[in-house]
Amino acid sequence: MAPPRSVKPVLLDDAGPADGVADVLVVGFGCAGACAAYEAATAGADVMVLERASGAGGTSALSGGELYLGAGTALQREVGVEDSPEAMAAFLREALGPAVDEDKLQAYVAGSVEHFDWLVARGVPFSPGLYDDPSWMPPTDDGLMWLGERSWPFTELATPAPRGHRPATGHFGGWLLMDRLAAAAREAGVREEVDTLAERLVVDRDGRVVGVIARQYGEPRTFLARQAVVLTTGGFVDDDGMLAAHAPHLIGKDKISCGGEDGSGIRMAQAVGAAVKHMSAGQVGLHAVPAFMARGLVVNKHGQRFINEDTYPGRIGQAALFRHDLDCWVVLDEKGYEEVPEGERWGVLPHHVADTLEELEQLTGMPPGSLAATVALYNEGAARGEDPMFHKDPRWLRPLEPPYAAIDPHRSFRGPNDPPVGGGAAVFTLGGLATDVDGRVLDLDGQVIPGLLAAGRASSGLAAWGYISGTSLGDGTFFGRRAGRTAASPTERDPALTRAPAPA
């Protein structure tokens, strides 16, 4: 395996003639990059985006498309949902912690309604409607979905409200979000350099970041920024070396990525002294159907429950990986299986079926009597409409009856005779560059690195160790906008490069 290319910064004096000059250079054309570029351009800056692929999109375009917004958006009000900034903040503080960045949390909640309106004004469509069942990706175009807000322990903190805002398309909607955001950036006059891989930052003698050394069609290129460079290059789930160093529990799992989440932007910034945060944290999408989990039980290899199955499925995945190394099963009965509409089963068939729990224990390798004891205790409470162990909502509670089924997440969404694949979950990283609330990258002393900003998964955003769907696209677009406005501010202008001519 070839060693990784150097990310050490290049002095401006040694960078050679510029192949491109702009006020603001944005590296990466996903959701954060598109929003940063748009805001910088509409603030009057000359903006250039460098994108390693052949066009805009990145992982954002392949995502579900949901954005975590609330506090009383127009869509929430249209559907009849009451929400408040206080309730939204209470939920996110608990769901994304521990060690949530309180300044970012407060800014995000305070700006949530305006941000939704901004997205609509950029052409992102949202249909009125609420999808009411647990799901990774609803098959309808309903604009709102629940993301664990009405599950314990969050129900004890604030009045639940659905806040998953989805573009108006069924299943995956990231493509629609990126289509509109990229179009808005282009209409604002943003210039693009595609098939351009940024490799090293350019700094002046004072340590200010003033550009990027990139590779375009195999040839080195120098791009300079009169004001600032904004890194929106994504996380590092595609770099197994970085995973081994920071988040080894994510190795060997399916990757939620466009293939370019190699941590290059993070490493380039570290090479000029940037600090990082929460690098060991990750989102875990368990290979299981949320609607099955809510109607049944999730148990470890000892046949024991370890979480309420109606919560946000990513919380189940994190608990399963970080506490049980993904040695778990989804157990439900025939009635629970049949209650889930076929279109929401993702083609999953039970991997084991049995008339008795003792037989299911043998088939799954659980200790004798373990699952039977767990189901007996669960059924006793469910008959009373209670779950004293994990407080599952009464909506999902009823005694399980034979025949029973067990589903193995390691076999992914595959048939009962197919071999295991994907490590049982799909993951991505949550940690990244330490930034202030306006996107400025911070060094190890907590001081701003002049000329350098970041947003999206290249930075440490709202999520700390917890995660909720929509907080990647939500904080990527929101803080991408803030970074773009900051980069375009006159206070960011470098006098030495103000008159730098564009290349012929």
Stockholm file with secondary structure:
# STOCKHOLM 1.0

chainA/1-504         MAPPRSVKPVLLDDAGPADGVADVLVVGFGCAGACAAYEAATAGADVMVLERASGAGGTSALSGGELYLGAGTALQREVGVEDSPEAMAAFLREALGPAVDEDKLQAYVAGSVEHFDWLVARGVPFSPGLYDDPSWMPPTDDGLMWLGERSWPFTELATPAPRGHRPATGHFGGWLLMDRLAAAAREAGVREEVDTLAERLVVDRDGRVVGVIARQYGEPRTFLARQAVVLTTGGFVDDDGMLAAHAPHLIGKDKISCGGEDGSGIRMAQAVGAAVKHMSAGQVGLHAVPAFMARGLVVNKHGQRFINEDTYPGRIGQAALFRHDLDCWVVLDEKGYEEVPEGERWGVLPHHVADTLEELEQLTGMPPGSLAATVALYNEGAARGEDPMFHKDPRWLRPLEPPYAAIDPHRSFRGPNDPPVGGGAAVFTLGGLATDVDGRVLDLDGQVIPGLLAAGRASSGLAAWGYISGTSLGDGTFFGRRAGRTAASPTERDPALTRAPAPA
#=GR chainA/1-504 SS CCCCCCCCCEEGGGSCSCSEEEEEEEECCSHHHHHHHHHHHHTTCCEEEECSSSSSCHHHHHSCCCEECCSSCHHHHHHTCCCCHHHHHHHHHHHSCSSCCHHHHHHHHHTHHHHHHHHHHTTCCCEEEEECSCCSSCSSCEEEECCSTTSTTGGGTSCCCCCEECCSSSSCCHHHHHHHHHHHHHHTTCEEECSEEEEEEEECTTSCEEEEEEEETTEEEEEEEEEEEEECCCCSTTCHHHHHHHCGGGTTSEECSSSCCCCHHHHHHHTTTBCEECTTCEEEEESSCHHHHHHSEEEETTSCBCSCTTSCHHHHHHHHHHHHTTCEEEEEEHHHHHHSCGGGTTTCCCSEEESSHHHHHHHHTCCTTHHHHHHHHHHHHHHTTCCTTTCCCGGGCCCCCSSEEEECGGGTTCCTTSCCCGGGEEEEECCEECBCTTCEEEBTTSCEEEEEEECGGGBCCSCSSCCCTTHHHHHHHHHHHHHHHHHHSGGGCCGGGTTCCCCC
#=GC SS_cons         CCCCCCCCCEEGGGSCSCSEEEEEEEECCSHHHHHHHHHHHHTTCCEEEECSSSSSCHHHHHSCCCEECCSSCHHHHHHTCCCCHHHHHHHHHHHSCSSCCHHHHHHHHHTHHHHHHHHHHTTCCCEEEEECSCCSSCSSCEEEECCSTTSTTGGGTSCCCCCEECCSSSSCCHHHHHHHHHHHHHHTTCEEECSEEEEEEEECTTSCEEEEEEEETTEEEEEEEEEEEEECCCCSTTCHHHHHHHCGGGTTSEECSSSCCCCHHHHHHHTTTBCEECTTCEEEEESSCHHHHHHSEEEETTSCBCSCTTSCHHHHHHHHHHHHTTCEEEEEEHHHHHHSCGGGTTTCCCSEEESSHHHHHHHHTCCTTHHHHHHHHHHHHHHTTCCTTTCCCGGGCCCCCSSEEEECGGGTTCCTTSCCCGGGEEEEECCEECBCTTCEEEBTTSCEEEEEEECGGGBCCSCSSCCCTTHHHHHHHHHHHHHHHHHHSGGGCCGGGTTCCCCC
//
